[in-house]
Amino acid sequence: MTRLEGETEPSPTHSSLLIVSPLGPQTMLTAISMSAIATNGVVPAGGSYYMISRSLGPEFGGAVGICFYLGTTFAGAMYILGAIELLLIYIAPKAAIFPLEGLEGAEAEAALLNNMRVYGTILLFSMATVVFVGVKYVNKLALVFLACVILSILAVYAGVIKTGIDPPEFPVCLLGNRTLVWKTFDVCAKTIESANGTVTTQLWRMFCDSPLLNATCDKYFTANNISQIQGIPGVTSGILTENLFGTYYEKGDLIARNYMESAEDQDDPLTNANRYVLADIASYFTLLVGIYFPSVTGIMAGSNRSGDLRDAQKSIPVGTIAAITTTSFVYMSSVILFGACIEGVVLRDKFGEGVHGNLVIGTLAWPSPWVIVIGSFFSTCGAGLQSLTGAPRLMQAIAKDGIVPALRIFGHGKANGEPTWSLLLTACICEIGILIASLDAVAPILSMFFLMCYMFVNLACALQTLLRTPNWRPRFKFYHWALSFLGMSLCLTLMFLCSWYYAIIAMLIAGSIYKYIEFAGAEKEWGDGIRGLSLSAARYALMRLEEGPPHTKNWRPQLLTLVSTDSEQNIEQPRLLSLTNQLKAGKGLTIVGTALVGSYLENQEQTQRAEQALRKLMETEKVKGFCQVTVSSNLRDATSHLLQASGLGGLKHNAVLVSWPRNWRQGDEHQTWRNFVELVRETTAAHLAMLVPKNIAAFPSNGERFTEGHIDVWWIVHDGGMLMLLPFLLKQHKVWRKCKIRIFTVAQLDDNSIQMKKDLTTFLYHLRIEALVEVVEMHDSDISAYTYEKTLVMEQRSQMLKQINLTKNEREREIQSITDSSRGSIRRKNPAAVTTQLSVTEEPVAASKEEKPEEEVQLIHDNTTPTTPATPATLLTPTEGAKSPGEQVQMTWTEKCDGEPAKPPGAATPEGIKDIFNMKPEWENLNQSNVRRMHTALRLNEVIIKKSSEAKLVLLNMPGPPKNRSGDENYMEFLEVLTDGLNRVLLVRGGGREVITIYS
Amino acid sequence: MTRLEGETEPSPTHSSLLIVSPLGPQTMLTAISMSAIATNGVVPAGGSYYMISRSLGPEFGGAVGICFYLGTTFAGAMYILGAIELLLIYIAPKAAIFPLEGLEGAEAEAALLNNMRVYGTILLFSMATVVFVGVKYVNKLALVFLACVILSILAVYAGVIKTGIDPPEFPVCLLGNRTLVWKTFDVCAKTIESANGTVTTQLWRMFCDSPLLNATCDKYFTANNISQIQGIPGVTSGILTENLFGTYYEKGDLIARNYMESAEDQDDPLTNANRYVLADIASYFTLLVGIYFPSVTGIMAGSNRSGDLRDAQKSIPVGTIAAITTTSFVYMSSVILFGACIEGVVLRDKFGEGVHGNLVIGTLAWPSPWVIVIGSFFSTCGAGLQSLTGAPRLMQAIAKDGIVPALRIFGHGKANGEPTWSLLLTACICEIGILIASLDAVAPILSMFFLMCYMFVNLACALQTLLRTPNWRPRFKFYHWALSFLGMSLCLTLMFLCSWYYAIIAMLIAGSIYKYIEFAGAEKEWGDGIRGLSLSAARYALMRLEEGPPHTKNWRPQLLTLVSTDSEQNIEQPRLLSLTNQLKAGKGLTIVGTALVGSYLENQEQTQRAEQALRKLMETEKVKGFCQVTVSSNLRDATSHLLQASGLGGLKHNAVLVSWPRNWRQGDEHQTWRNFVELVRETTAAHLAMLVPKNIAAFPSNGERFTEGHIDVWWIVHDGGMLMLLPFLLKQHKVWRKCKIRIFTVAQLDDNSIQMKKDLTTFLYHLRIEALVEVVEMHDSDISAYTYEKTLVMEQRSQMLKQINLTKNEREREIQSITDSSRGSIRRKNPAAVTTQLSVTEEPVAASKEEKPEEEVQLIHDNTTPTTPATPATLLTPTEGAKSPGEQVQMTWTEKCDGEPAKPPGAATPEGIKDIFNMKPEWENLNQSNVRRMHTALRLNEVIIKKSSEAKLVLLNMPGPPKNRSGDENYMEFLEVLTDGLNRVLLVRGGGREVITIYS
């Protein structure tokens, strides 16, 4: 876990403290998050991969795990390269296959890299062999390596103390303020005063064209003096102040001493560059962070060994945090002590060219440089071995989880569990790193992978803390989501700070793996927090929605589709689900429910079978939603309960889809149609909309495509706009896309049907629904009363449509009124302000209703005088919902300028509705009125057949059921007559609230 | 909407095209989004504010609306400043109160600004008066202003054409490549050849110490020549190529001509700076974008007038898009033509100092500069008037919506609706802008506000498109969420590009307003998309959760609390909700349900009353969740339905909380306790956990705080860990925080109770639950069989706990097995691999069950031999759920290394459970066994009383109900005896699945 800096890093610059300092908190925060996760139950081997995959799911776990594996592998490559670099430069420079001697600049660099490639490959091969032969040798060597590290650290500290007493002889030769490569000369001076007088030195000959004193020399050489300074002036020299502030270099810049004067001509080109010590790479703060970062990547080492610890829950936090504290102390103190002991130019001279190629830290160390050299070599070898041991095991763990099918082979191993294939893969990837050869090119890549891993450990901890599942009970108590979040942000910042392009590349890699696992990986359920997040999100969203019913603008059909099952629990009306699917353009909720008769305890098998049948059918028909099977002692209660208890909070159904009871006249279906009429009553009471397809078997399947034809809407009563919205929703589905919408409305012969059509067209234009409008004229006296009523209503509508073009002032008030009334409750600011033209309609009716005895109301069809325009009431009833006081109606498009709700066409004030459309003539009285009603139905049916017999679908208002149950059969009969001869009919009944608005 | 550049902007630099070009797409995309929103129904006056507030809710609407208001107001200030600048510089320079003559540099600038402040205030005051007097005058003036703009544009184009034929005389005087301020000299030369020989000019005297030819002159003056060039060389001169690439200046830089040589000494300090034309502000790309941006802020003008348009849905898209196309064309062509006609140094000379203070564009225009000057002046005045008219109305709209209480006063107006207070506020804010005076300092602020507004218009469109509510049916079809998203990103990018600090300030302002409205504002429901988003999110999250039951790690208590109501629909057990609240640490779902007897249609009133009572109580007890009232013809069905149909998808309850039926022995409560036992049966069948508090009235309210005491758990059967988890959850609540958990387990005298305690302690340690463990020894023979069974189970447990310290290999396999089995179904890979020590327990029991006749099983209590350890079965039954084949059990902590589920302590294999704990001895047989059972209960009760009588709460396993209903009464009696004398008891029954795990 501890690596000595200076081993394989470029010599630290003076802002090292700045580089080291952010990594302390970052690793500490990550360690805190990791400790929390690691102490929240047993973490078997797998370390961070295990933690992330079990906290954030297989996709994140896999992506990050593979990245972490790559990071570890590249780290292995880096360790091997470091060892080779030490070997070739300090231990055995003679061993170089591509000789470095005599080469300069780029060539020397290339030769060094080639040497490293060759030796790196050899070392990798031998290490892989050791790992393959037996992991126990690796473990034994670990102790040796630890000893090496400790010895090296102690040697450095001892050396620092020694510099205070007796600084080592470590000269650096400067020309002006430039450091010279001290290789081909011996004396650091231009001339030597020898017996023969002043003699030029080897150094002179490097810069001048002849050894003579009057030779032509390099300008800079002439202008500046040669000086020899102490490379390690010692801790007491006060060099620290000079080294305190950093200087960054571009690659190839001269390493110059700060605070030293130099006679330099700006315009003069640099000559003899190869004589000077040059910066080997461009150094800037963020790059150095990236290069330095791998030194602190060891924090996971403890948790990765979780499987081998006796009490992981205690050891991981203590061990990790102690380790971070120790390393932080060692790093910080080293940076300060190096800065205090060593000359800046020496610190920046990576290969020690200015100091005869000596290892600076070696010279500093006491008693011998070899402690450092050998120690470093062995510890890098050891770290490499550890990487080569750990990485294949991590890969094996990922492969065994089976989340990435392509990696399955790497789960296999030797008989003793050693992961052979994994090791091979690791060695191959490691070899890539070695072929890149340049340490500083490899380091940022792996930094990214490690940082990403840390980021996700932090994320996992933050997420789990915020979700507060009962299972989140870490023994380690000193965590907080804010700390984890901060750690996560720090990781992300560091990633982009180090190298934004590497960061993006690393993220792209992780993203690709994520997508691959999502697409091709085995689905695993490990109880990850993402699922917990869904739960919390769903709960939160539902709670938020509970506050009130959605606004008209947010209205979506949330269907409760009621299907019935036969004795074998097969669904009797599969096409009902096709229709549900075709209506799903609204993207709302769908609940498919069925009612069973029996007892919950005894009919478990049937329940399950019914549920399975439902699910299967939903899958076939591609209906996304929930299913609900209810068992009760009787069908009536079961159906009622489905209506009452389905859905949750804001996700309650707002419309019921149920098919017309076929063959209801047959005696044995008695219960079914009684139940149906009761259901109509209950949906009305519950303010739900109702859709009743008749002849459901003839409805198209989802595969059919109508290439032409019409959807015909017979718009007789406006009860919330469902009739307008439904064809629009259907047209969003492929089946109905090519159909055209036609809207029929009924007018009397002497009506101004042209104006009526125009008005309706304008209304539809404002609703942004494309439809053909047709006004049908009927001249039957039965119908005439109805149409007369329509005319009045049309006048209101015209009035309303005119109001759309209000003056500005009025409009502003209108917005205000919408704003107010859309809160739900209609406030009657000024009851006297009901407009006059409405009173015309309203009051006589109210009078006729309340004052006239029952019989007259029943005979209302014969009455054609303008004062009793209530006929349609006997035909079609709007929602009862509008009646209840304080009820939440949102007729936003029908608002009037004084805050009063205006009348929608075909409707009246909430009070008016009650009066005009109330179902007073009871269905059960088989008297004249009932016969007339049937007659009306017949006539209307005739007209509909005439106009819409070729239509693909006919939508009709559905009248309300009679109050008295004895009229139920007449009611059913009436609906039969009304829809007779039509192929597909959808009876629609509004839910007492506006579902469509002309406002944005 | 259209403003001529060059009017009030700094002369365009050559990268103007670049500045102009990104704004084209950005405004176009915003216009598309806006068109979509504006054509989705009627948009009354209020424009963008209305659209955003109705799409994204009052918080966003208010925040953005106020920002937009500020933007419009500052724009007004900018227009007024522009007008004054034109007035003071070009129309009537003499009018300056603070004379500019003779002042130089900063002083001249300060004087100009002061003049602008004074005149600006005067103009603002007069404009505000005009607006206050009557908006109709403003509207009439608008036509005049439009005419001015068109005339100006035409004049410029005409002028450009004229330069091709006859370029105007427009000389610029250069010294070297520096432009000279042409004010105090007449001839552009150093000397003039006059009759008297060479005479020095006025210019000479500006740079030299004497008019003599041998005078000492400014070095630069001496070194460079004077040249006079054409300021407007004309469109045919090819100057465009020179102007093609931009040069940016710092404030105070010299405006120098490109591509012109200049003899300059770098080291020489700049002298006579005031003689040269200097850059008036630092110009860089992003700043210029910010300054230029207000020119394109007019795109909302059309939609803001939506109220006054006849057919807004058609006019807004057509008008806005046509306007953007026109302005883009005018801007782009102007930039190109200016670049082609005018010399670069002239373009950069903002105040025309180098050209005698002439207006460049005026000189370019044909026939007269006054067309431009007067046109510009009037059009800026007009724009200012428009801002002063529009902004107060916007403020009034916001104030009238009432979302910001502090602004309520600004909703009031004069009798004719004119917003007096708003106008006053607007004038005040405008005055601030005028006092800032510098146009270029004001422009970026308002750019930010406008950009933010556009961003939100785009966001609103993208959100609505993605949500796909049926109400989203824009007539304008050419929108797409990706376009809106792109527009949004462009807006955000532009904000930060222009000036990141202004952007952050603008966002902070908007954020503060948002928070203020959220905190103090009236709650408004306008059907905004955010609510629609909640709905979609809830639906999506629930669908996601439907896939399967949550993992043990994600298990939270999702309570269904069943309460009963009295005849007045008051809740009978309010403390049940207190307990629910105290358990809510799990943050799971809560559904509070109650069952009513009656008919849904006829008992609506009672239903509503019960629901209100529930909601009220939930509010009082701070229980966040949902309530559900079910009406049915009988109590049994209603209760059963609550159990069956509550919740939705993944948010179904997993535990039922119901209070013990008090006084169940009394005859009239017969139905209640029968229902209770049935409920126990049904929860078992539904695999739900069950919590039954006894003596609920004695439970603490949420306000109480126990300062000491214990929560005692009597851990007799392990049925999923509920008993362990519940006290942990309770301890998260303030009421129980200070209580300590004690866990009691029962051992036989000759058991190794020390080992037992140690094992249990270890187990709890791994569960991360802090509790005191106590092993109670009992020596009754009845109990002994039970404790013997325990011992065996403890052996299993020890075995299990040992497995926690598996070797690495084994562990890895174990993880795999957990992985596999946690998918839900327990796969029996190798049925023969059941470990031996388990068979010891298992097989004899199985044998005893299957082979022995019923009677022997009933007398099992007397049997103390190790082969029949089934006694506890008669006492406590684990979940029946474990029995059903293929059932999804997640006993992750009990997994064994071979993929077999190990036995949890106290339980056995799924088959074993059935055999050991089955309720064979029927409760209804009042024979010896039943008496014995009662005896056992008495004994256990004695022990519990002895140990836990002082405990604040006692948790006990709850045995399963008898299979045969005739034993129900005995069952109730047994539970009474078991819990007799204890103050607060919570009977707990697991739901057949593990709820707690030792794994991370």
Interface residues (C-beta under 8 A of the other chain):
Chain A: I37 A38 T39 N40 G41 V42 V43 P44 A45 G46 Y50 M51 R54 S55 G307 D308 R310 Q313 A397 K400 D401 G402 G417 L467 R468 T469 P470 N471 R473 P474 R475 K524 E525 W526 G527 D528 G529 R531 G532 S534 L535 S536 A537 A538 R539 A541 L542 M543 R544 L545 E546 G548 P550 H551 T552 K553 N554 W555 R556 P557 A585 G586 K587 G588 L589 I591 Y600 L601 Q604 K624 G625 F626 Q628 V629 T630 V631 S632 S633 N634 R636 D637 S640 H641 L642 L643 Q644 A645 S646 G647 L648 G649 G650 L651 E678 R681 E682 A685 A686 L725 F728 L729 Y765 H766 L767 R768 I769 I804 N805 K808 N809 R811 E812 E814 I815 Q816 T819 S822 R823 G824 V995 I996 T997 I998 Y999 S1000
Chain B: I37 A38 T39 N40 G41 V42 V43 P44 A45 G46 Y50 M51 R54 G307 D308 R310 Q313 Q396 A397 K400 D401 G402 N416 G417 L467 R468 T469 P470 N471 R473 P474 R475 K524 E525 W526 G527 D528 G529 R531 G532 S534 L535 S536 A537 A538 R539 A541 L542 M543 R544 L545 E546 G548 P550 H551 T552 K553 N554 W555 R556 P557 A585 G586 K587 G588 L589 I591 Y600 L601 Q604 K624 G625 F626 Q628 V629 T630 V631 S632 S633 N634 R636 D637 S640 H641 L642 L643 Q644 A645 S646 G647 L648 G649 G650 L651 E678 R681 E682 A685 A686 L725 F728 L729 Y765 H766 L767 R768 I769 I804 N805 K808 N809 R811 E812 E814 I815 Q816 T819 S822 R823 G824 V995 I996 T997 I998 Y999 S1000
